[in-house]
Amino acid sequence: VLQRPVRPGHMLRRPRLEPPPQPADREPAKVDAVRKAVVVVVRAVVDNTVESRLAVPNRVEVVEAAGAARAPGSPRQDPSRAPRNPRRFRLPRSHPPRRLRARCTHSGGNWRPARLGRSREGPNSTARLGWMNRNEGHSLRARRLIILGSTGSIGTQTLEVVAHLRALADRGEDVPCYEVVGLAAGRSADLLGRQAARFGVREVAMASHDGLSSSSALSRCTVRSGRDAAERLVREVECDVVLAAMVGVAGLPATLAAVELGRDVALANKETLVAAGELVVPAARRSGSRLLPVDSEHSGVWQCLQGLECAGASPKGDAASSLVPPFDVSRRVRRVMLTASGGPFREWPSDRVRRATPAEALNHPTWKMGRKVTIDSASLTNKALEVIEAHWLFGLPADQIGVLVHPQSIVHSLVEFNDGSVIAQLGAPDMRCPINYALTWPRRPEGCCRRLDWSAFSRLDFAPPDLERFPALGLGFEVCRRGGTSGAVFNAANEVAVEAFLAADGAMPFGRIAETTCAVMEEHTYRPLSCMGDVLEADASARALSRRRLGS
């Protein structure tokens, strides 16, 4: 070979070597059968996983390699029968992770999230199953969301935020998307049915049986009814995030179930941590559940603490999870200040506040909320509940939490750090802003809330609260110090008193709400919490004592 003349333009070729001799125990027929079986298996695997799941437009051909095992003496493959333009299978550079390929489609050289088939049933029900993460180069599926209390103020605004995020995704924005997989409500079957039809929801729960049979929209859904319907919804329907917005202690079992299952909880229900913080926070740390604050004040504190190393955060396997409650910042900050608008009675004298009627108490000057929350805001009981909630979310003792009356409701919270600097969070009084932040953290996509009009105000006023005029606020700090069943007793007594005040329609004075709550807390014997039964027992005892005092 070396003595042959080399023609110009041709490289010197090495002599072709014969394949090594095969062992004597391998017969040519067996080798050929094994080779054919391997090719069949590879073809089946590639066809199923690539064409069916990945939907790659170009068919992937599996060709026999030139150096495949060949029995001695068997003829070589005929070149004329080889496939044209054989290509080796290679995934594109920006392919999604293996566990997400079934959720994606491949077209035009790019990966795009697939659409949910069942969400075609409404003009606004189209939900993308994910969004393109351009930084990481792959597609992420939508997060599955259950809303507890969907017909209330927070629930309806949450659905507005979800629809807004879908609209941004349809415009090609790089935003997180949510698929609503479950809705729960206390009553209002008609509104629940309209929500389910609009967002393509098939799993719903109703605490009341009224109106279930007359709602045509709910006839196409799996409906759970009864007092434990919301808890069964959370346990039976797979989801990633549960937004807890049920008013009162009624939402506690469902929220605790979500925490025990390790699901992220967007927490708008104050009573969950007020009545059972000693159970919820340890359960969240064990399961890795993250408590995403939805209250405007706690959301403001959370935003001010971003970038701070916090202890005791829920483990989620990434560094960013250390910035999500529950965590302990008692050694990192000097104090946290929550703001209160002061309600409609901010400048009223004490005797007039005590004689106020339900119509006057419901006339809140800043926020639009449900009836119970509005009454709590007028008596500053709502702020007392928020003090207890901040105690559990951020690991702060009572003496590191303060309250300021801020009538403009522009500054929602302030954090004073150990070095003396103070960071405040400002925003328009619109609950869609903290809801949007909780659902999209750590990103900040375009929101649908109102914007601050800096030309509309020229001053920000702050003043300490008057505990003589609003005695319920002091009870929140007392609960933080006592612990145990004191939170459940405080919450139950207040709920019964507010319900009686609204039902009396002016016959019961406003000041009797705080008087009843204080009296019940003084008479109750407190003990530590060890299980959910302790919370329910303390709740029932406080309710019975409150009703006896109110004569109802």
C-alpha positions in Angstrom: 0.0 0.0 0.0 2.8 2.4 0.8 4.4 1.9 -2.6 1.3 3.0 -4.5 1.5 6.4 -6.1 -0.6 9.0 -4.3 -2.8 11.1 -6.6 -3.0 14.8 -6.0 -5.9 15.9 -3.7 -6.2 12.5 -2.0 -5.2 11.6 1.5 -3.2 8.5 2.3 -5.6 5.8 3.5 -4.8 3.2 6.1 -5.4 -0.4 5.1 -8.8 -1.9 6.1 -8.4 -4.4 8.9 -10.5 -7.5 9.3 -12.7 -7.7 12.4 -11.1 -9.7 15.3 -12.1 -13.4 15.4 -15.2 -14.2 17.4 -15.0 -16.6 20.3 -15.9 -20.2 19.3 -18.9 -20.3 21.6 -20.7 -17.5 19.7 -22.5 -18.9 16.7 -23.2 -16.5 13.8 -26.9 -17.1 14.1 -27.1 -16.1 17.7 -25.0 -13.0 17.2 -27.3 -11.9 14.3 -30.4 -12.5 16.5 -29.1 -10.5 19.4 -28.1 -7.7 17.1 -31.6 -7.6 15.5 -33.3 -7.7 18.9 -31.2 -4.7 20.2 -32.1 -2.7 17.1 -35.8 -3.4 17.6 -35.7 -2.4 21.2 -33.8 0.8 20.5 -36.3 1.7 17.8 -39.2 1.2 20.0 -37.7 3.2 22.9 -36.8 6.1 20.6 -40.1 6.1 18.8 -42.1 6.2 22.1 -40.1 8.7 24.0 -39.1 11.0 21.2 -41.9 11.2 18.8 -44.8 10.7 21.2 -43.6 12.7 24.2 -41.3 15.3 22.7 -43.2 15.7 19.4 -40.0 16.4 17.5 -41.0 17.3 13.9 -38.2 15.5 12.1 -38.3 11.7 12.4 -35.3 10.3 14.2 -33.8 7.4 12.2 -32.0 4.6 14.0 -29.3 3.3 11.7 -26.9 0.4 12.2 -23.4 1.6 13.0 -20.7 0.6 10.6 -18.8 -1.2 13.3 -21.8 -3.2 14.6 -21.2 -6.8 15.5 -21.2 -8.9 12.4 -20.8 -12.6 12.2 -17.7 -13.8 10.4 -18.3 -14.4 6.7 -21.7 -12.6 6.7 -22.1 -10.1 3.8 -21.8 -6.4 4.5 -24.8 -4.1 4.4 -25.8 -3.0 0.9 -25.1 0.8 0.7 -28.0 1.2 -1.6 -30.4 0.1 1.2 -29.0 2.5 3.8 -31.3 5.4 4.8 -30.8 8.7 3.1 -29.0 11.4 5.1 -28.8 9.3 8.3 -28.7 11.6 11.4 -27.6 10.8 14.8 -30.2 11.6 17.5 -29.2 14.7 19.4 -31.4 16.9 21.6 -31.4 20.6 21.0 -29.3 22.7 23.2 -32.2 24.2 25.1 -34.1 20.9 25.7 -36.3 20.7 28.9 -35.5 18.4 31.7 -36.6 14.8 31.2 -39.4 15.0 33.8 -40.9 18.0 31.9 -40.6 16.8 28.3 -44.2 15.4 28.3 -45.4 18.9 29.0 -43.6 20.6 26.1 -43.8 20.7 22.3 -40.9 21.3 19.9 -41.5 23.5 16.8 -39.5 25.9 14.9 -36.3 24.9 16.6 -37.6 26.1 20.0 -39.2 24.4 23.0 -42.6 25.8 23.9 -45.0 24.9 26.7 -47.9 22.7 25.8 -51.5 23.9 26.4 -53.9 22.2 28.8 -56.5 20.3 26.9 -59.3 20.6 29.4 -59.0 24.4 29.7 -60.6 25.1 26.4 -64.0 25.4 27.9 -64.2 29.2 28.4 -63.2 32.4 26.8 -60.6 33.0 29.6 -59.8 29.5 30.6 -56.8 28.8 28.5 -53.9 28.0 30.8 -50.4 27.5 29.6 -48.7 24.6 31.2 -45.5 26.5 31.7 -43.4 29.5 30.7 -40.1 29.7 28.9 -37.2 30.3 31.4 -34.8 32.0 29.0 -32.1 32.1 31.7 -32.1 28.3 32.2 -33.0 27.4 28.6 -35.9 25.1 29.3 -39.7 25.2 29.9 -41.3 25.0 33.3 -44.9 23.8 33.8 -47.6 25.8 35.4 -48.0 25.6 39.1 -51.3 24.0 40.2 -53.3 26.2 42.5 -56.1 25.6 45.0 -58.0 28.6 46.3 -59.7 28.3 49.7 -62.3 31.0 50.0 -62.5 31.7 46.3 -65.8 33.7 46.5 -64.5 36.1 49.1 -62.6 39.3 48.6 -59.1 37.8 48.6 -60.3 34.8 46.5 -61.9 36.9 43.7 -58.8 39.2 43.6 -56.6 36.1 43.4 -58.5 34.9 40.3 -58.0 38.4 38.8 -54.2 38.0 39.3 -54.2 34.5 37.8 -56.1 35.8 34.7 -53.7 38.7 34.4 -50.6 36.4 34.5 -52.2 34.2 31.8 -52.7 37.3 29.6 -49.1 38.2 30.1 -48.0 34.7 29.1 -50.2 34.7 26.0 -48.4 37.9 25.0 -45.1 36.1 25.2 -44.0 37.5 28.6 -41.7 35.4 30.7 -44.0 35.1 33.8 -45.1 32.3 36.1 -48.5 30.8 35.2 -51.0 29.0 37.4 -53.5 26.3 36.6 -56.5 26.5 39.0 -57.2 22.9 40.0 -59.5 23.4 43.0 -61.9 26.0 44.5 -63.5 26.0 47.9 -66.2 28.3 49.3 -68.5 28.5 52.3 -71.6 29.4 50.3 -72.4 31.4 47.1 -72.8 28.3 44.9 -73.7 30.4 41.8 -70.5 32.4 42.0 -68.5 29.3 42.7 -70.0 27.7 39.6 -69.2 30.7 37.4 -65.6 30.7 38.7 -65.2 27.0 38.0 -66.6 27.4 34.4 -64.4 30.4 33.6 -61.1 28.7 34.8 -61.9 25.2 33.8 -61.9 23.8 37.3 -63.3 20.3 37.9 -62.8 20.0 41.7 -64.7 22.2 44.1 -65.8 22.2 47.8 -68.7 23.9 49.6 -69.2 24.0 53.3 -72.9 24.6 52.9 -75.3 22.4 50.9 -77.5 25.3 49.9 -77.7 26.0 46.2 -75.6 23.0 45.0 -78.5 21.3 43.2 -79.6 24.5 41.5 -76.2 25.4 40.0 -75.9 24.1 36.5 -72.2 25.0 36.3 -71.4 22.8 39.3 -73.1 19.8 37.7 -69.9 19.3 35.6 -67.7 19.4 38.7 -66.8 16.9 41.4 -68.4 18.6 44.4 -67.4 18.0 48.0 -69.7 19.4 50.6 -69.8 19.6 54.4 -67.6 21.2 57.1 -64.6 19.1 56.1 -65.0 19.7 52.4 -62.1 22.1 52.0 -59.7 19.8 53.9 -60.8 16.8 51.7 -60.2 19.0 48.6 -56.6 19.7 49.7 -55.8 16.1 50.5 -57.4 14.6 47.4 -56.4 17.0 44.7 -52.7 17.3 43.7 -51.4 20.9 43.7 -48.3 23.0 44.3 -49.8 26.0 46.0 -52.8 26.5 48.3 -54.0 30.0 48.8 -55.7 30.1 52.2 -58.3 32.9 52.3 -61.1 31.4 54.3 -62.3 33.7 57.1 -62.0 32.5 60.6 -60.9 29.3 62.2 -62.9 27.3 59.6 -60.0 27.3 57.2 -57.5 26.0 59.8 -57.9 22.2 59.1 -57.5 22.6 55.3 -54.5 24.9 55.7 -52.8 22.6 58.2 -53.4 19.7 55.8 -51.6 21.6 53.0 -48.7 22.4 55.3 -48.4 18.7 56.4 -48.3 17.7 52.7 -45.4 20.0 52.1 -47.3 22.3 49.8 -46.6 26.0 49.6 -49.3 28.1 51.3 -50.1 31.6 50.3 -51.4 32.7 53.6 -54.2 35.3 53.8 -56.0 33.6 56.7 -54.7 35.2 59.9 -56.5 32.8 62.2 -54.4 29.8 61.1 -51.3 31.1 62.8 -53.2 33.0 65.6 -55.0 29.8 66.8 -52.5 27.1 65.9 -49.1 28.8 65.3 -47.4 26.3 67.6 -48.6 23.5 65.3 -48.4 25.1 61.9 -44.8 26.5 62.0 -43.1 23.2 63.3 -45.1 21.2 60.7 -43.9 23.6 57.9 -40.3 23.2 59.0 -40.7 19.4 59.0 -42.4 19.1 55.6 -40.6 22.0 53.8 -43.8 23.9 53.3 -43.3 27.6 52.7 -45.7 30.2 54.1 -46.0 33.0 51.5 -47.5 36.1 53.2 -50.5 37.7 51.5 -51.4 40.3 54.1 -50.1 43.6 52.9 -48.2 44.3 56.1 -46.5 40.9 56.3 -45.8 41.0 52.6 -44.1 44.3 53.1 -41.9 42.9 55.9 -41.1 39.9 53.7 -40.0 42.2 50.9 -37.9 44.4 53.2 -36.1 41.3 54.4 -35.0 40.1 51.0 -31.3 39.5 50.8 -31.0 38.9 54.6 -29.7 35.6 55.8 -32.5 34.1 58.0 -32.4 31.2 60.4 -34.9 28.4 60.6 -36.3 28.7 57.0 -38.2 25.8 55.5 -35.8 23.5 53.5 -36.6 23.4 49.8 -33.3 22.5 48.4 -32.3 25.9 47.1 -30.7 29.0 48.5 -33.6 31.2 47.8 -35.9 29.3 50.2 -34.1 30.9 53.1 -35.9 34.1 52.2 -39.4 32.6 52.6 -41.2 32.3 56.0 -41.3 30.8 58.4 -37.9 31.9 59.6 -36.3 33.7 62.6 -34.9 37.2 62.2 -34.9 38.2 65.8 -31.2 38.5 65.9 -31.0 40.3 62.5 -33.4 43.1 63.0 -34.1 45.5 66.0 -37.8 45.6 65.4 -40.6 45.4 62.8 -43.3 48.1 62.6 -46.8 47.3 61.2 -49.0 50.1 60.1 -52.7 50.5 60.7 -55.0 53.0 58.9 -56.9 53.6 62.2 -60.2 52.7 60.6 -63.3 54.9 60.6 -62.9 55.7 64.4 -59.3 57.0 64.3 -60.3 60.5 65.5 -63.4 59.6 67.5 -63.5 60.0 71.3 -63.7 56.8 73.3 -67.3 57.1 74.4 -68.5 57.6 70.8 -66.5 54.7 69.6 -68.1 52.5 72.2 -71.7 53.5 70.9 -70.9 53.0 67.2 -73.3 51.1 64.9 -72.5 48.4 62.3 -73.1 50.9 59.5 -70.5 53.2 60.9 -68.0 50.5 61.6 -68.3 49.1 58.1 -67.5 52.5 56.5 -63.7 51.9 56.2 -62.0 55.0 54.7 -59.2 53.1 52.8 -59.6 49.3 52.3 -62.5 47.3 50.7 -62.8 44.1 52.6 -65.3 41.6 53.8 -67.7 42.4 56.7 -65.9 40.5 59.4 -62.4 41.8 58.5 -63.8 45.4 58.2 -65.2 45.2 61.8 -61.9 43.8 63.0 -60.1 46.7 61.3 -62.4 49.3 63.0 -61.5 47.9 66.5 -57.8 47.3 65.6 -58.4 43.6 66.4 -57.3 42.9 62.9 -53.9 44.5 63.8 -53.7 42.4 67.0 -54.1 39.3 64.8 -51.4 40.6 62.5 -49.0 41.1 65.5 -49.5 37.4 66.4 -49.0 36.3 62.8 -45.8 38.3 62.5 -44.6 36.6 65.7 -44.9 33.2 64.1 -43.9 34.1 60.5 -40.7 35.9 61.4 -39.8 34.5 64.8 -40.1 37.8 66.6 -41.0 38.3 70.3 -43.7 40.7 71.3 -41.2 43.5 72.3 -39.7 43.5 68.7 -43.1 44.1 67.0 -44.7 47.6 67.0 -47.8 49.2 65.5 -48.1 52.7 64.0 -51.3 54.4 62.9 -50.8 55.6 59.3 -54.0 57.0 57.8 -52.8 57.2 54.2 -52.2 53.4 54.1 -49.2 54.0 51.7 -46.5 52.6 54.0 -47.4 49.1 54.9 -44.5 48.1 57.1 -41.1 49.2 58.3 -38.1 47.1 59.3 -35.4 48.6 61.5 -32.1 46.8 61.3 -29.4 46.4 63.9 -27.2 49.0 62.2 -29.9 51.7 62.6 -31.1 51.8 59.0 -34.8 51.4 58.2 -36.4 49.9 55.1 -40.0 50.6 54.4 -42.4 49.1 51.8 -44.8 51.4 50.1 -47.6 50.7 47.7 -51.2 51.6 46.8 -53.8 50.1 49.1 -54.7 47.2 46.7 -54.6 43.6 47.8 -53.7 42.4 44.3 -50.2 43.7 44.8 -49.3 41.3 47.7 -51.2 38.5 46.1 -49.2 39.0 42.9 -45.9 39.1 44.8 -46.7 35.9 46.7 -47.6 34.0 43.5 -44.7 35.2 41.4 -41.9 35.4 44.0 -38.9 35.8 43.4 -39.8 37.5 40.1 -41.6 40.9 39.8 -43.6 40.8 36.6 -46.1 43.5 35.6 -48.9 43.7 38.1 -52.6 44.5 37.7 -52.9 46.5 40.9 -53.4 50.3 41.2 -50.3 52.5 41.0 -49.2 55.1 43.5 -50.1 58.6 42.4 -47.2 60.6 43.9 -48.9 63.9 43.1 -52.0 63.0 45.0 -50.5 63.2 48.5 -47.8 65.4 50.0 -47.5 64.0 53.5 -47.2 60.7 55.4 -48.5 60.8 59.0 -47.6 58.3 61.7 -48.8 58.1 65.3 -48.8 55.6 68.1 -52.1 53.8 68.6 -54.4 54.7 71.5 -54.8 51.5 73.6 -57.5 53.0 75.7 -59.7 53.7 72.7 -58.7 50.3 71.0 -58.1 47.8 73.9 -58.2 44.8 71.6 -54.8 45.7 70.1 -53.1 45.1 73.5 -54.5 41.5 73.6 -52.4 40.6 70.5 -49.2 41.3 72.4 -50.5 39.4 75.4 -51.2 36.3 73.2 -47.6 36.4 71.9 -46.3 36.3 75.5 -48.7 33.6 76.8 -48.7 31.2 73.8 -50.5 27.9 74.1 -54.3 28.0 73.7 -54.5 31.8 74.2 -54.5 32.5 70.5 -57.4 30.1 69.9 -59.4 31.7 72.8 -58.8 35.2 71.6 -59.8 34.4 68.0 -62.9 32.5 69.0 -64.2 35.1 71.5 -63.7 37.9 68.9 -65.5 35.9 66.1 -68.6 35.3 68.3 -68.7 38.9 69.5 -68.4 40.3 65.9 -71.1 37.9 64.7 -73.4 39.1 67.4 -72.6 42.7 66.7 -73.5 42.4 63.0 -76.6 40.4 63.8 -77.9 42.8 66.4 -78.1 45.6 63.7 -77.4 48.4 66.2 -78.9 46.9 69.4 -75.4 45.9 70.6 -72.8 48.7 71.0 -69.5 48.4 69.2 -67.4 48.6 72.4 -68.9 45.4 73.7 -66.8 43.4 71.2 -63.5 44.1 72.9 -65.2 43.9 76.4 -66.4 40.4 75.7 -63.0 39.2 74.3 -61.1 40.6 77.3 -63.5 38.9 79.8 -63.3 35.5 78.1 -59.5 35.7 78.0 -59.3 36.5 81.7 -61.5 33.6 82.6 -59.9 30.9 80.4 -57.2 28.6 81.7 -54.4 28.3 79.2 -52.3 25.2 78.4 -49.7 24.3 75.7 -50.8 23.0 72.3 -49.9 19.4 71.4 -52.4 18.5 68.7 -55.3 19.8 66.7 -57.7 18.6 69.3 -56.4 21.1 71.8 -57.1 23.9 69.4 -60.6 22.8 68.7 -61.4 22.2 72.4 -60.1 25.7 73.4 -62.1 27.2 70.4 -65.3 25.5 71.5 -64.9 26.4 75.1 -64.2 30.1 74.3 -67.2 30.3 72.0 -69.6 28.8 74.6 -68.3 31.3 77.2 -68.7 34.2 74.8 -72.3 33.3 74.0 -73.2 33.1 77.6 -71.8 36.5 78.3 -73.6 38.0 75.3 -76.8 36.2 76.2 -77.1 34.5 72.8 
